[in-house]
Amino acid sequence: MRGIVEEPLFAKQLSDIEPNAIRADQFIDGAKWTLARGPEAGTRVAPGSNVWFLPMNDVPGAPSLVLYYAFDHKTVHFLSVQIAP
């Protein structure tokens, strides 16, 4: 299982989307569980890119989000999160 690192840009964007820390954690708990175990669950942003994305819509009443991340054999780096178009 890989570790998860929330990069500063990701943390700021998540806080801007949902200032309540408990609710923000609810937004990303499913993604953490999934990506720590199998980061290939997402989709590469472009062929050969090291950046992947994962749509998230697990929290009822919350906006759908898109998580951008990169990973290696030890760690998944949460790079950015945005409200889905």
FENMOPE-V548842 format. One line per field, one symbol per residue. ss: DSSP state (H for helix, E for strand, C for the rest). phi: phi as a letter, one per 40 degrees, with the letter a starting at -180 (. if undefined). A space follows every 10 residues. Layout:
# FENMOPE-V548842
ss: ???
phi: ???
This chain:
# FENMOPE-V548842
ss: CCEEEECHHH HHHHHHHCCC HHHHHHHHHH HHHHHHHCHH HCEECCCCCC CEEEEECCCC CCCCEEEEEE ECCCEEEEEE EEECC
phi: .ccbbccdcd cccccccacc ccccccdbdc cccccccacc ccbccadgcc bbbacbacbd gbccbbbbab abcbbbbcca abccc
